[in-house]
Amino acid sequence: MSAIIRTWIAFAAVGTGLIHVALVIGSPLALGIPLAVLGFVEFGWGILAFTRDQLPFARAAMVVAIAPLVAWGLLITAASLFQAPALGAILDVVPWGIAAIFQLSVAGMLARQSRRLREGKRAAASTPGAGRYLVALMVGALAVSALTTPALAATEAGIYAQPHGEHDGSFTPQRDAPAGESDDQLFDIPSHEGH
C-alpha cells in the first residue's frame, strides 16, 4: 500500500474517531458508552496507522468501519418503525453521515488492498517523492478537516460551544501594568457562567 493511501486512511480514521467521541455528549448512556469506546479505538488506530509502514489489524479495522454503519441503519429503522422522535433526534444526519463517508472510504480502501493481496498483486510499496507526499498529505488533511468541522459543529457539543466573534472585550492584556506585578495580574480573565 502506498504511503499516500495509508495516510489518507489514517486521516479518515482520526476524523471518524473525533466525530464519534463528540457524539457521546447528548447521547443516552446506552449509546454513549459504545460511541466513546468506538471513537477512542478509531482515533488510536488512525494515529497508529500514521506510524506504521503497514496498516495494523487491517481486517479488524474493516469490521470496525462497517459495524457502526449497520448499527446506525438499524437505529434509524427502529426510530421510524417505533415512531421514536427522541431516538431520531440523536441520530442527526450531518455528523453520522459524515462519519459514514469516512467509514466507507476506510473500508473501501482496506477491502481493495485486501483483494489485491489475495490476488497476489503484492506490489512493492513505493515511496513517493517528498513534494508529491506533502501535497497528498495537505489534500488529505484539508479534506478531512473540511468534513469534520461541520460534523463536530452539528453535535451537541458544537451546538452549545461559545461562538467565535461573540466574545466580549473583557479578556484583554493591560499594557501599562506596573512593574513587579505577576503575569496572572496582567490579564482580566472573565468567568464563563453557563458553560
C-alpha positions in Angstrom: 0.0 0.0 0.0 1.4 3.4 -0.9 2.3 5.8 1.9 -0.3 8.3 0.5 -3.2 5.9 0.7 -2.1 4.8 4.1 -2.0 8.4 5.3 -5.5 9.2 3.9 -6.9 6.1 5.7 -5.3 7.3 8.9 -6.7 10.8 8.5 -10.2 9.4 7.8 -10.0 7.1 10.9 -8.9 10.1 13.1 -11.8 12.2 11.7 -14.3 9.4 12.4 -13.0 8.9 15.9 -13.3 12.6 16.7 -16.9 12.7 15.4 -17.9 9.6 17.4 -16.4 11.0 20.6 -18.2 14.3 20.1 -21.5 12.4 19.6 -21.2 11.0 23.1 -22.3 14.3 24.6 -26.1 14.4 24.5 -26.4 10.7 23.7 -28.2 8.3 26.1 -25.8 6.2 28.2 -26.6 3.0 26.2 -25.4 4.7 23.0 -22.8 7.0 24.6 -20.6 4.3 26.1 -20.2 2.3 22.8 -19.6 5.6 20.9 -16.9 6.6 23.3 -15.1 3.3 23.1 -15.5 3.2 19.3 -14.3 6.8 18.9 -11.2 6.2 21.0 -10.4 3.0 19.1 -10.8 4.7 15.8 -8.7 7.7 16.8 -6.0 5.5 18.3 -5.9 3.2 15.3 -5.6 6.2 13.0 -2.7 7.6 15.0 -1.0 4.1 15.0 -1.6 3.9 11.2 0.4 7.1 10.7 3.4 5.5 12.4 3.5 2.1 10.6 4.6 1.0 7.1 1.7 -1.5 7.0 -1.8 -0.8 8.4 -2.2 -2.6 11.7 -5.1 -5.0 12.1 -6.5 -4.3 8.7 -9.2 -7.0 8.8 -10.4 -5.9 12.2 -10.4 -2.3 11.0 -12.7 -3.2 8.1 -15.2 -4.7 10.6 -14.9 -1.7 12.9 -15.5 0.6 10.0 -18.6 -1.2 8.8 -20.3 -2.2 12.1 -21.3 1.4 13.1 -22.9 1.9 9.7 -25.0 -1.2 10.2 -25.9 -0.1 13.7 -26.8 3.4 12.5 -29.1 2.0 9.8 -30.8 -0.3 12.4 -31.3 2.6 14.8 -32.8 4.8 12.1 -35.1 1.9 11.1 -36.1 1.4 14.7 -36.7 5.1 15.2 -39.0 5.3 12.2 -40.8 1.9 12.9 -41.5 2.7 16.5 -42.1 6.4 15.9 -39.4 7.3 18.5 -38.6 11.0 17.8 -36.2 11.1 20.7 -34.1 8.4 19.1 -34.3 10.0 15.7 -33.2 13.3 17.2 -29.9 12.0 18.4 -29.2 10.4 15.1 -28.6 13.7 13.3 -27.7 13.0 9.7 -24.8 15.5 9.4 -22.4 14.1 12.0 -23.5 10.5 11.4 -23.5 10.9 7.6 -20.0 12.4 7.5 -18.7 9.7 9.8 -20.3 7.2 7.4 -18.5 8.8 4.5 -15.2 8.3 6.3 -16.0 4.8 7.4 -17.0 3.8 3.8 -13.8 5.3 2.5 -11.7 3.4 5.0 -13.5 0.1 4.5 -13.3 0.5 0.7 -9.6 1.2 0.6 -8.9 -1.6 3.1 -11.1 -4.0 1.1 -9.3 -3.0 -2.1 -5.9 -3.6 -0.5 -7.1 -7.0 0.9 -8.3 -8.1 -2.5 -5.0 -7.1 -4.2 -3.1 -9.2 -1.6 -5.4 -12.2 -2.1 -4.9 -12.0 -5.9 -1.1 -12.0 -5.3 -0.6 -8.4 -6.5 1.7 -7.6 -3.7 3.2 -4.5 -5.3 6.2 -3.0 -3.6 5.2 0.0 -1.6 6.8 2.7 -3.5 8.0 5.8 -1.6 6.6 8.9 -3.2 8.7 11.9 -3.7 8.8 14.5 -0.9 6.8 17.1 -2.8 4.1 14.7 -4.0 3.8 13.2 -0.5 3.5 16.7 1.1 0.8 17.7 -1.4 -1.1 14.5 -0.8 -0.7 15.0 2.9 -2.1 18.5 2.7 -5.0 17.4 0.5 -5.9 14.6 2.9 -5.7 16.9 5.9 -7.8 19.6 4.2 -10.4 17.2 3.0 -10.8 15.6 6.5 -10.9 18.9 8.3 -13.4 20.3 5.8 -15.7 17.4 6.5 -15.0 17.0 10.2 -15.6 20.7 11.2 -19.3 20.8 10.2 -19.9 17.4 11.7 -18.4 18.5 15.0 -20.5 21.7 14.8 -23.7 19.7 14.4 -23.1 17.7 17.5 -24.5 18.6 20.9 -21.0 19.9 22.0 -20.7 22.0 18.9 -24.2 23.5 19.2 -23.5 24.8 22.7 -19.9 25.9 22.1 -19.0 29.6 22.5 -19.5 31.1 19.0 -16.5 32.8 17.6 -16.9 36.6 17.2 -19.2 36.8 20.1 -16.6 37.1 22.8 -16.6 40.4 24.7 -13.6 42.6 25.2 -13.1 41.8 28.9 -10.1 39.4 28.2 -7.5 42.0 27.2 -4.0 42.4 28.5 -3.2 45.5 30.5 -0.5 47.3 28.5 0.6 49.7 31.2 0.9 47.3 34.1 3.1 48.5 37.0 6.5 46.9 37.3 6.7 44.0 39.7 3.1 42.6 39.1 2.9 38.9 38.4 1.8 37.6 35.0 -1.6 36.5 36.3 -2.4 40.0 37.3 -1.8 41.3 33.8 -5.0 39.7 32.4 -8.6 40.1 33.3 -10.0 36.6 32.7 -13.8 36.6 32.5 -15.8 33.9 34.1 -17.9 31.8 31.6 -21.1 31.3 33.5 -23.5 29.0 31.9 -20.7 26.8 30.4 
